[in-house]
Amino acid sequence: MDELRVRGEVRNGQVVVETPLNLPDGFFVIVTEYNPADDTDTPDPPPPTPEACREMMIGLRGRLDLADDPDWETKILMPRE
């Protein structure tokens, strides 16, 4: 059986989850107590934005001259003249 971990909160005696689940009728679930302070799992960081990737590639290649160039992707691997 796969484990599906979903964060929720009790409001007015009912479990309310952050994201609605589309579970079929008759699906059984187990609800356990959870304290976020006890959580040792650290979530994966979000992926970098395209802008951050561009800046990193330009910086790593030492091509700061391409920082404002709209055609930087084509030129990034070309040797400087």
CYANA upper distance limits for C-alpha pairs under 8 A (distance plus 0.5 A):
  6 VAL  CA     17 VAL  CA      7.39
  6 VAL  CA     18 GLU  CA      8.19
  7 ARG  CA     17 VAL  CA      6.38
  7 ARG  CA     18 GLU  CA      6.71
  8 GLY  CA     15 VAL  CA      6.72
  8 GLY  CA     16 VAL  CA      5.74
  8 GLY  CA     17 VAL  CA      4.33
  8 GLY  CA     18 GLU  CA      6.08
  9 GLU  CA     15 VAL  CA      6.05
  9 GLU  CA     16 VAL  CA      5.78
  9 GLU  CA     17 VAL  CA      6.85
  9 GLU  CA     18 GLU  CA      8.48
 10 VAL  CA     14 GLN  CA      5.74
 10 VAL  CA     15 VAL  CA      4.96
 10 VAL  CA     16 VAL  CA      6.51
 11 ARG  CA     15 VAL  CA      6.91
 11 ARG  CA     16 VAL  CA      7.17
 17 VAL  CA     21 LEU  CA      8.45
 23 LEU  CA     27 PHE  CA      7.09
 34 TYR  CA     38 ASP  CA      8.38
 35 ASN  CA     39 ASP  CA      7.51
 48 PRO  CA     52 ALA  CA      6.40
 48 PRO  CA     53 CYS  CA      6.87
 49 THR  CA     53 CYS  CA      6.82
 50 PRO  CA     54 ARG  CA      6.66
 51 GLU  CA     55 GLU  CA      6.74
 52 ALA  CA     56 MET  CA      6.61
 53 CYS  CA     57 MET  CA      6.60
 54 ARG  CA     58 ILE  CA      6.60
 55 GLU  CA     59 GLY  CA      6.51
 55 GLU  CA     67 ALA  CA      7.78
 56 MET  CA     60 LEU  CA      6.47
 57 MET  CA     61 ARG  CA      6.61
 58 ILE  CA     62 GLY  CA      6.61
 58 ILE  CA     63 ARG  CA      5.62
 58 ILE  CA     64 LEU  CA      6.48
 58 ILE  CA     66 LEU  CA      7.43
 58 ILE  CA     67 ALA  CA      7.35
 58 ILE  CA     76 ILE  CA      7.58
 59 GLY  CA     63 ARG  CA      6.70
 59 GLY  CA     64 LEU  CA      6.74
 61 ARG  CA     76 ILE  CA      7.96
 63 ARG  CA     67 ALA  CA      8.03
 63 ARG  CA     76 ILE  CA      7.57
 65 ASP  CA     69 ASP  CA      8.40
 66 LEU  CA     72 TRP  CA      6.10
 66 LEU  CA     75 LYS  CA      8.39
 66 LEU  CA     76 ILE  CA      8.08
 67 ALA  CA     72 TRP  CA      8.00
 68 ASP  CA     72 TRP  CA      8.46
 71 ASP  CA     75 LYS  CA      7.07
 72 TRP  CA     76 ILE  CA      6.16
 73 GLU  CA     77 LEU  CA      8.46
 74 THR  CA     78 MET  CA      8.18
